[in-house]
Amino acid sequence: LNVPLSPLSRRCNSRWVPPPPTLSGFMVSLIPEDYRDVSNATRMCDWGMARGVICTSTDACQDPNVLITPGCQVSACHADEEVFTRVRILGLAGAVAPAGALAVTDPSGNSAHLLFSSAARVSSGGQGEWDPDTEALDLYVVNATLPGVNYTLAFTIQNPLASQDSPPVSIAAIGVRIEPVGMNRDFTSLPDGDSAPVKVLPVLFSVKKIAQSNPYPFGINNVTVTLATNLDLVRTSSSAPRITIYPLKEARMDDGVPGYDPALFSVALEGPDASLFSHRFCTASETSCGGTALWDSSQQQLIVFLVREAPGGVSYTFSFRLRNPGVAQASVPIFAALQIEATRFPAAVMERDLTTDLSPTIPAAGVGDAAIMKVLAIKLFIKKIGQSIPYPSAANTITVTIGTSLPLPRRAGATLTFSGLAGGIAPAGDIALSNKECLGSADPGDWNGCEAFAPVGGGAPCTGTWNRVDRSLSVSVIRDLDMLRGYAFSFHVTNPPSAQVSPAISIRVAGPIPIALQAMSPDITTDLSSNNTCHDPCFSIFSAVPGDAAPLYVLPATFLCLNGVEDAAYYPKCSAGPLSPCLTGSACAGYIGQSSPYPGSVNTITVTYATSVPLTPGA
């Protein structure tokens, strides 16, 4: 300063305003607070609407509504007041400090801070008065300062949380009036101008990685997160930085997910830095707090609160488990968002793992399948169905073999429906299932396949639900089905009484892991006349050919040419040989003869016939 500053000074707070030369009468005008210690406050307009207004020339006093020309006259002081001198630092935009006294120090060691206080008439120094509304610091002079002397003061505020450039800062004096003047900010002591007052750097995630361990539908997925910020993250006694990771598309949490607590909506964290985070704010006295995260199912996001300070530039890794959705989906961008107190920072796009090859540990997975929330599509790799007997009205064993390309977990509660079993006859409701009794060399069927299935709605294993209206069989999966493994079971129906072609039979999987309706593969290769097939080896299927094992295919019932008939006239009608179907238009439907042609004699009629299918009672 070029002048000394004393703790006290006097100034005029109101003046006598004289009238124009042609009139008489004085008035008292109060000088506005901001002008009381300004030298030009000694002159005021003498007439009109502007009378008593501080002026520097007559032009400032003109009033078109009066006939007398106003003037700008020197005004004598009417009353003065005592003023406490203070220095004011203005423009510290965004700075945060409690209202009232703020400690001031002298970093140069000259004790200059003892010349100032937070209030007038205070003998002790070392403080200033912080006004949060104007974001300004008032330094009341308690001991006179000298002209031409540098005074260095330091005080501590809290930077705003949001990033900003350094605002213009001014300094002024009140009492001994010095108009506000811009201060020279320090742009050089730190790189990039970071020493300029109240410049605030943005808080950024310098590391933000996320990966998954399992792309199977409805599978338990271990998600690994690695985060680092460019700046320190600190917590206070009442708040902690909060990090939100979202959206974990279609992810699920249930009591089958290891570490999930449905009562607290918390999930356990693992990994080297799991204890740094918690599903809630932890006080400083809670020594056991940490190692958990909060699951928000409505927004499909994971939230963690910082338990202790996290220095910037250090990577922190934790992992947690979730359940994948049951429907195939691609990985989508995922974000990490930081919130400190009420300030939300812009969300950062996380780096998904698109390069790791999961095939060494996860069959059918590969490169790119570690991308978060990517889910592979499940398919039926085997869906075979066949039968044991093609005869009309016969008790028929239908054998089903199914297998999926990926695991189908029991917890998914899948329901398999086999529809289109036209002609099959069975009582409505529960229907017994049985294990497949034999395995062909190329058949991947499970010997104990029926034990993986139960009726819809619950019930004993090796049982299904038969719908006699639409001729369908439904089963619930009650055991984890391994991938690329066939599960075979059989059930019994009665064939229709009339011949029919094998109907088109379909399978559909309903539940969290759905598989769309699709055609099953009928058995068109098994030779039912061979004893090497899965039917009763003591019961041969007469004249069976490949294709007769197609489900619910029923042979036509016909009479056959007879075996061992001596009549030469009969043989031409059986050109295909004995026990062959009759030719079209021939009359080889059996052989009949008698024992005596004599009148009145006892005559024995002998009938011989053969059929292509068994004739059963009550068909």
C-alpha positions in Angstrom: 0.0 0.0 0.0 1.1 3.6 -0.6 -0.6 4.8 2.6 -0.8 3.5 6.1 -4.0 1.8 7.3 -5.1 2.6 10.8 -7.6 0.5 12.7 -10.0 3.5 12.9 -10.9 6.4 10.7 -13.7 8.9 10.5 -15.9 9.7 7.6 -19.0 11.7 6.8 -22.3 9.7 6.6 -24.7 12.6 5.8 -24.3 16.1 4.3 -26.2 19.5 4.1 -27.5 19.9 0.6 -27.9 23.7 -0.2 -30.7 24.9 -2.5 -30.2 26.6 -5.9 -29.1 30.2 -5.8 -32.6 31.6 -6.3 -34.1 29.5 -3.5 -33.5 28.9 0.2 -33.6 25.9 2.6 -31.2 23.1 3.3 -31.9 19.4 3.4 -29.9 16.5 5.0 -28.9 13.7 2.6 -27.6 10.3 3.8 -24.5 9.3 1.9 -24.8 5.7 0.6 -22.6 3.2 2.4 -20.3 2.6 -0.6 -19.6 6.3 -1.1 -19.1 7.6 2.5 -15.3 7.3 2.3 -15.0 8.6 -1.3 -13.8 12.1 -1.9 -16.4 12.9 -4.6 -19.2 12.3 -2.0 -18.6 16.0 -0.9 -20.7 17.2 -3.9 -24.5 16.6 -4.4 -27.2 17.8 -6.7 -29.1 20.7 -5.2 -32.6 20.4 -6.8 -35.1 18.2 -8.6 -35.6 14.5 -8.5 -31.8 14.1 -8.2 -31.5 16.4 -5.1 -29.1 14.9 -2.6 -27.6 12.5 -5.1 -23.8 12.4 -5.3 -22.5 14.1 -8.4 -19.3 15.2 -10.1 -20.9 17.7 -12.5 -24.1 19.6 -13.2 -24.9 17.2 -16.1 -25.6 14.5 -13.6 -28.3 16.6 -11.9 -30.5 17.5 -14.9 -34.3 17.1 -14.4 -36.7 17.9 -17.3 -39.6 18.2 -14.9 -38.3 21.3 -13.1 -37.9 24.9 -14.3 -34.9 25.7 -12.2 -31.7 24.3 -13.5 -30.1 22.1 -10.8 -26.5 22.4 -9.9 -23.8 20.1 -8.4 -22.7 21.9 -5.2 -20.1 21.3 -2.5 -22.0 20.1 0.6 -20.9 20.5 4.2 -20.8 17.5 6.4 -23.8 17.2 8.7 -22.7 14.2 10.7 -19.7 11.8 10.7 -19.1 8.3 11.9 -16.3 6.1 13.1 -15.1 3.5 10.6 -13.2 0.3 11.2 -10.6 -0.2 8.4 -10.6 -3.6 6.7 -9.0 -5.2 3.6 -11.4 -7.3 1.5 -10.4 -10.2 -0.9 -13.2 -10.6 -3.4 -14.0 -13.1 -6.2 -13.0 -16.4 -4.6 -15.8 -18.1 -6.6 -16.7 -21.6 -5.5 -14.5 -21.5 -2.3 -16.0 -23.2 0.7 -15.4 -22.3 4.3 -17.6 -21.9 7.4 -19.1 -18.5 7.9 -17.3 -16.4 10.5 -13.7 -16.4 11.7 -11.1 -17.9 9.4 -7.5 -18.5 10.6 -4.9 -16.4 8.8 -1.1 -17.1 8.8 2.0 -15.4 7.5 4.0 -18.0 5.4 6.9 -15.5 5.2 7.4 -15.7 9.0 7.0 -11.9 9.5 3.9 -12.2 11.7 1.9 -10.0 9.4 -1.2 -12.0 10.2 -1.2 -10.5 13.7 -2.1 -7.1 12.2 -5.6 -8.4 11.1 -8.6 -9.9 12.8 -12.1 -11.2 12.0 -13.8 -8.4 13.8 -13.4 -4.7 14.8 -12.1 -3.8 18.3 -10.4 -7.2 18.7 -6.9 -6.9 20.1 -5.7 -10.3 19.0 -4.9 -10.9 15.3 -4.4 -13.9 13.1 -8.0 -14.2 11.7 -10.2 -12.9 9.0 -14.0 -12.9 8.5 -15.3 -15.3 5.7 -18.6 -14.3 4.0 -19.9 -17.4 2.2 -22.6 -15.4 0.4 -20.2 -13.0 -1.3 -17.3 -15.5 -1.3 -15.1 -12.8 0.2 -12.6 -12.5 3.1 -12.6 -9.4 5.3 -9.4 -8.6 7.2 -10.0 -6.0 9.9 -6.9 -3.9 10.7 -6.1 -4.2 14.5 -2.6 -2.7 14.3 -1.7 0.0 11.8 0.1 -1.1 8.6 2.9 0.8 7.0 3.1 2.2 3.5 5.4 0.5 1.0 5.7 -2.7 3.0 4.7 -6.2 1.6 2.3 -8.1 3.8 1.9 -11.8 3.0 -1.1 -13.7 4.4 -2.3 -17.2 3.9 -5.7 -18.8 4.7 -7.3 -22.1 4.0 -10.6 -22.8 2.2 -12.0 -25.9 0.6 -12.1 -26.0 -3.2 -15.4 -26.7 -4.9 -15.9 -30.2 -6.0 -16.7 -29.3 -9.6 -13.8 -28.4 -11.8 -13.3 -24.8 -12.8 -10.8 -22.3 -14.1 -9.3 -19.8 -11.7 -11.8 -16.8 -11.3 -10.7 -13.2 -11.3 -9.8 -12.1 -7.8 -9.9 -8.5 -6.5 -8.6 -6.6 -3.4 -10.1 -3.5 -1.9 -9.9 -1.4 1.3 -12.9 0.0 3.3 -12.5 2.8 5.8 -9.5 4.2 4.0 -11.2 3.9 0.6 -9.4 1.9 -2.1 -11.6 0.8 -5.0 -11.4 -3.0 -5.9 -8.5 -3.8 -8.2 -7.7 -7.1 -9.9 -5.0 -9.1 -8.2 -2.2 -10.8 -10.2 -2.8 -14.5 -10.0 0.0 -17.0 -9.7 0.1 -19.0 -12.9 3.7 -20.2 -12.7 4.5 -21.8 -9.4 2.8 -25.1 -10.5 2.7 -26.6 -13.9 -0.3 -25.7 -16.2 -1.2 -22.7 -14.1 -2.5 -24.9 -11.3 -1.3 -22.4 -8.7 -3.9 -19.8 -9.8 -6.4 -19.4 -6.9 -9.4 -21.6 -6.8 -8.5 -23.4 -10.0 -10.0 -26.9 -9.6 -8.9 -29.9 -11.7 -11.5 -32.4 -12.9 -11.7 -35.7 -11.1 -11.3 -38.4 -13.7 -11.0 -42.2 -13.8 -7.6 -42.8 -15.2 -8.2 -46.6 -15.1 -11.7 -48.0 -15.5 -11.7 -51.7 -16.6 -14.4 -54.3 -16.2 -14.5 -58.0 -17.3 -16.5 -61.1 -16.7 -15.7 -64.8 -16.2 -18.8 -66.6 -17.6 -21.0 -65.8 -20.7 -23.4 -68.7 -20.1 -27.1 -67.9 -19.9 -28.4 -67.8 -16.3 -24.9 -68.7 -15.1 -23.1 -67.3 -12.0 -20.8 -64.7 -13.4 -17.7 -63.3 -11.5 -17.2 -59.6 -12.6 -13.9 -58.0 -12.0 -13.5 -54.2 -11.7 -10.3 -52.1 -11.7 -10.5 -48.4 -11.0 -8.1 -45.5 -10.4 -8.6 -41.8 -10.3 -6.2 -39.0 -11.3 -6.7 -37.3 -7.9 -7.0 -38.4 -4.3 -10.5 -39.4 -3.1 -11.1 -38.4 0.5 -14.0 -38.9 2.9 -15.4 -36.7 5.6 -17.0 -37.5 8.9 -20.5 -37.3 7.2 -20.0 -38.4 3.6 -17.9 -40.6 1.4 -17.2 -40.7 -2.3 -19.7 -43.0 -4.1 -19.0 -44.9 -7.3 -21.8 -46.3 -9.4 -21.3 -48.9 -12.2 -24.1 -49.2 -14.7 -26.0 -50.6 -16.6 -25.3 -54.3 -15.9 -27.8 -55.2 -18.5 -30.5 -57.7 -17.4 -28.3 -58.9 -14.5 -30.0 -60.7 -11.7 -29.4 -61.2 -8.0 -31.1 -63.9 -6.0 -30.4 -66.1 -3.0 -28.5 -68.5 -5.3 -25.8 -65.9 -6.0 -22.9 -66.4 -3.6 -22.5 -63.4 -1.3 -25.8 -61.7 -2.1 -27.9 -60.7 1.0 -31.5 -60.0 -0.2 -32.3 -58.3 3.2 -29.7 -55.7 2.8 -29.5 -55.7 -1.1 -25.8 -56.1 -0.6 -23.3 -58.4 -2.4 -20.0 -59.5 -1.1 -16.8 -58.1 -2.7 -13.6 -60.1 -3.2 -10.2 -59.2 -4.5 -7.2 -57.3 -3.2 -9.0 -54.1 -2.5 -12.5 -55.3 -1.5 -12.2 -53.8 2.0 -11.9 -50.3 0.6 -15.5 -50.3 -0.4 -18.9 -50.8 1.3 -22.6 -50.9 0.4 -23.3 -48.0 2.7 -21.6 -45.0 4.4 -19.3 -46.2 7.2 -18.3 -44.1 10.1 -14.7 -43.8 11.2 -15.3 -46.0 14.3 -16.7 -49.0 12.3 -13.6 -51.1 12.0 -15.4 -54.1 10.4 -17.2 -52.1 7.7 -16.2 -52.8 4.1 -16.1 -55.7 1.6 -19.6 -55.2 0.2 -21.5 -53.3 -2.5 -25.1 -52.2 -2.9 -27.2 -53.8 -5.7 -29.9 -51.6 -7.2 -32.1 -54.0 -9.1 -34.4 -51.3 -10.5 -31.5 -49.6 -12.3 -29.3 -52.7 -12.7 -26.4 -51.0 -11.1 -23.7 -51.6 -8.5 -22.9 -48.9 -5.9 -19.9 -48.7 -3.6 -19.0 -46.1 -0.9 -15.4 -45.4 0.0 -14.4 -46.7 3.4 -11.1 -44.8 3.6 -9.0 -42.4 1.6 -8.0 -43.7 -1.9 -4.8 -41.9 -3.2 -4.9 -40.9 -6.8 -2.9 -42.8 -9.4 -3.3 -46.1 -7.6 -5.4 -48.9 -9.2 -8.0 -50.7 -7.0 -9.4 -54.0 -7.9 -12.5 -55.9 -6.6 -14.8 -58.5 -7.9 -18.4 -59.6 -7.2 -20.8 -62.2 -8.5 -24.2 -61.9 -10.3 -26.4 -64.1 -12.3 -26.6 -63.6 -16.1 -29.8 -63.2 -17.9 -31.1 -66.3 -19.7 -31.4 -64.8 -23.1 -28.5 -64.2 -25.4 -27.3 -60.6 -25.7 -24.3 -58.6 -26.8 -22.2 -56.6 -24.4 -23.2 -52.9 -24.3 -21.2 -49.9 -23.1 -21.0 -49.6 -19.3 -20.2 -46.5 -17.2 -18.5 -45.6 -14.0 -19.9 -42.5 -12.2 -18.4 -40.7 -9.2 -20.4 -38.7 -6.7 -18.8 -36.7 -3.9 -21.4 -35.2 -1.5 -24.1 -33.7 -3.8 -21.8 -33.2 -6.8 -22.1 -35.8 -9.6 -19.2 -36.0 -11.9 -19.6 -36.9 -15.6 -19.8 -40.7 -16.1 -16.9 -42.4 -17.8 -17.2 -45.2 -20.3 -15.5 -48.2 -18.9 -13.0 -50.4 -20.8 -14.6 -53.8 -21.5 -12.4 -56.8 -22.0 -12.7 -57.6 -25.7 -9.5 -59.6 -26.1 -9.3 -62.4 -23.4 -9.9 -65.9 -24.7 -12.1 -67.7 -22.2 -12.0 -71.1 -24.0 -9.3 -72.6 -21.7 -11.7 -72.4 -18.8 -15.2 -72.0 -20.3 -16.1 -74.6 -23.0 -17.7 -73.1 -26.1 -16.5 -69.6 -25.1 -13.8 -67.6 -27.0 -12.2 -64.3 -27.6 -14.5 -61.4 -26.7 -16.7 -63.4 -24.4 -15.2 -61.7 -21.4 -16.9 -58.5 -22.4 -19.2 -57.6 -19.5 -22.8 -58.9 -19.7 -22.3 -60.7 -23.0 -24.4 -63.9 -23.0 -24.1 -66.7 -25.4 -27.1 -68.3 -27.1 -28.2 -71.8 -26.0 -29.3 -74.3 -28.6 -30.6 -77.9 -28.7 -27.7 -79.8 -30.1 -29.7 -83.1 -29.9 -33.4 -83.5 -30.1 -34.2 -87.1 -31.1 -37.4 -89.0 -30.8 -38.3 -92.5 -31.8 -40.6 -95.4 -31.0 -40.4 -99.1 -30.2 -43.4 -100.5 -32.2 -45.4 -99.3 -35.2 -48.4 -101.6 -34.8 -52.0 -100.2 -34.5 -53.4 -100.1 -30.9 -50.1 -101.4 -29.6 -48.5 -100.3 -26.3 -45.7 -98.1 -27.6 -42.6 -96.9 -25.9 -41.6 -93.4 -27.1 -38.0 -92.5 -26.4 -36.7 -88.9 -26.3 -33.1 -87.8 -26.2 -32.4 -84.1 -25.7 -29.2 -82.2 -25.1 -28.2 -78.5 -25.0 -25.1 -76.7 -26.4 -24.6 -74.9 -23.0 -25.4 -75.8 -19.4 -29.1 -75.6 -18.5 -29.2 -75.1 -14.7 -31.9 -76.5 -12.5 -32.5 -73.1 -10.9 -33.8 -71.7 -14.2 -36.9 -73.9 -13.8 -37.1 -74.7 -17.5 -40.2 -76.5 -18.8 -39.8 -78.7 -21.9 -42.9 -79.3 -24.0 -43.1 -82.0 -26.7 -46.1 -81.1 -28.9 -47.6 -82.8 -31.9 -47.8 -86.3 -30.6 -50.9 -86.9 -32.7 -52.6 -90.2 -32.2 -50.9 -91.0 -29.0 -53.3 -92.2 -26.3 -52.6 -91.9 -22.6 -54.6 -90.8 -19.5 -54.4 -87.1 -18.7 -52.2 -85.9 -15.9 -49.0 -87.5 -14.6 -47.3 -90.0 -16.9 -44.4 -92.2 -15.9 -41.0 -91.7 -17.4 -38.4 -94.4 -17.5 -34.7 -94.5 -18.1 -33.5 -95.6 -21.5 -32.7 -99.3 -21.3 -29.8 -99.5 -23.8 -27.3 -97.3 -25.6 -26.3 -97.6 -29.2 -22.7 -97.0 -30.2 -23.4 -93.5 -31.5 -26.1 -92.6 -29.0 -25.1 -89.9 -26.4 -28.2 -90.6 -24.2 -27.9 -90.7 -20.5 -28.8 -94.0 -18.8 -30.5 -92.1 -16.0 -32.0 -89.3 -18.1 -35.5 -89.5 -16.6 -34.3 -88.5 -13.1 -33.6 -85.0 -14.4 -37.3 -84.4 -15.1 -40.5 -84.1 -13.1 -44.1 -83.0 -13.7 -45.0 -79.4 -14.3 -45.8 -77.8 -11.0 -43.8 -80.3 -9.0 -43.8 -84.0 -8.2 -41.6 -87.1 -8.2 -38.7 -87.4 -10.6 -39.2 -89.6 -13.6 -42.7 -88.2 -14.2 -44.1 -86.0 -16.8 -47.4 -84.2 -17.5 -49.6 -85.5 -20.4 -52.1 -83.3 -22.1 -54.7 -85.6 -23.8 -56.4 -82.6 -25.6 -53.4 -81.4 -27.6 -51.4 -84.6 -27.4 -48.4 -83.1 -25.7 -45.9 -84.0 -23.0 -44.4 -81.5 -20.6 -41.6 -81.9 -18.1 -39.8 -79.6 -15.7 -36.0 -79.7 -15.4 -35.1 -80.6 -11.8 -31.4 -81.3 -12.3 -28.5 -79.3 -13.8 -28.2 -80.4 -17.4 -24.6 -80.5 -18.6 -23.7 -79.1 -21.9 -23.2 -81.4 -25.0 -24.6 -84.3 -23.2 -27.8 -86.2 -24.1 -30.5 -87.0 -21.6 -32.8 -89.8 -22.7 -36.1 -91.0 -21.2 -39.0 -93.1 -22.3 -42.8 -93.0 -21.8 -45.6 -95.2 -22.9 -48.6 -94.4 -25.0 -51.1 -96.5 -27.0 -50.9 -96.2 -30.7 -54.0 -95.2 -32.7 -56.0 -98.1 -34.2 -55.5 -96.9 -37.8 -52.4 -96.5 -39.9 -50.8 -93.0 -40.0 -47.6 -91.4 -41.0 -45.3 -90.1 -38.3 -46.5 -86.7 -37.2 -44.3 -83.6 -37.0 -43.3 -83.4 -33.4 -41.8 -80.1 -31.9 -40.0 -79.1 -28.7 -40.1 -75.8 -26.9 -38.2 -74.7 -23.8 -40.0 -72.1 -21.6 -38.6 -70.2 -18.6 -35.7 -67.8 -18.0 -33.7 -69.6 -20.6 -36.2 -70.0 -23.5 -35.6 -71.9 -26.7 -38.0 -71.3 -29.5 -40.4 -74.0 -30.8 -38.5 -76.2 -33.3 -38.9 -79.6 -35.0 -37.5 -82.7 -33.4 -35.5 -85.2 -35.3 -37.5 -88.4 -35.9 -35.7 -91.8 -35.9 -35.7 -92.8 -39.5 -32.6 -95.1 -39.3 -33.2 -97.6 -36.6 -34.2 -101.1 -37.9 -36.8 -102.4 -35.5 -36.4 -106.0 -36.9 -32.9 -106.1 -35.4 -32.2 -107.3 -31.9 -29.5 -104.6 -31.5 -32.1 -101.9 -31.0 -33.7 -100.5 -27.9 -36.8 -102.7 -27.8 -37.7 -106.1 -26.4 -35.3 -108.5 -28.1 -37.8 -111.3 -27.6 -40.4 -109.5 -29.7 -39.4 -109.0 -33.3 -41.1 -106.4 -35.5 -42.3 -108.3 -38.5 -41.0 -107.0 -41.8 -39.8 -103.8 -40.2 -37.7 -101.4 -42.3 -35.7 -98.3 -41.4 -38.2 -95.5 -40.8 -40.7 -97.6 -38.8 -39.1 -96.2 -35.6 -40.3 -92.7 -36.4 -42.6 -91.7 -33.5 -46.2 -92.7 -33.8 -45.8 -94.1 -37.3 -48.4 -96.8 -37.5 -48.3 -99.6 -40.1 -51.4 -100.4 -42.2 -53.1 -103.7 -41.2 -53.3 -106.1 -44.2 -53.6 -109.8 -44.9 -50.5 -111.6 -46.2 -49.9 -114.4 -48.6 -49.7 -117.6 -46.7 -46.6 -119.6 -46.0 -46.7 -123.4 -46.9 -49.9 -123.5 -48.9 -49.7 -126.3 -51.5 -52.4 -125.2 -53.9 -50.6 -124.4 -57.2 -53.4 -122.0 -58.1 -52.6 -119.8 -55.1 -48.9 -119.2 -55.7 -49.3 -116.9 -58.7 -51.1 -114.5 -56.5 -48.1 -114.3 -54.1 -45.5 -113.4 -56.5 -43.6 -111.6 -53.8 -43.3 -114.8 -51.8 -45.0 -116.3 -48.8 -46.0 -113.8 -46.0 -45.8 -110.9 -48.3 -48.5 -108.3 -48.8 -51.1 -109.2 -51.4 -50.7 -107.6 -54.7 -53.3 -104.9 -55.6 -56.4 -106.5 -57.0 -55.5 -110.1 -55.9 -57.6 -112.1 -53.6 -55.1 -113.7 -51.3 -56.8 -112.7 -48.1 -56.2 -116.2 -46.5 -57.0 -119.8 -47.5 -60.1 -121.8 -46.7 -61.0 -125.4 -47.5 -63.2 -128.3 -46.2 -62.8 -132.0 -45.2 -65.8 -133.6 -46.9 -68.0 -132.8 -49.9 -70.6 -135.6 -49.1 -74.2 -134.8 -48.4 -75.1 -134.9 -44.8 -71.6 -135.6 -43.7 -69.8 -133.9 -40.9 -67.6 -131.3 -42.6 -64.6 -129.5 -41.1 -63.9 -126.0 -42.6 -60.3 -125.0 -42.2 -59.3 -121.3 -42.4 -55.7 -120.1 -42.7 -54.7 -116.5 -42.7 -51.9 -114.2 -41.8 -51.8 -110.4 -41.0 -49.1 -107.8 -41.2 -49.7 -106.6 -37.7 -50.8 -108.2 -34.4 -54.6 -108.2 -33.8 -55.1 -107.3 -30.1 -58.3 -107.7 -28.0 -60.3 -104.6 -27.6 -58.4 -102.6 -30.2 
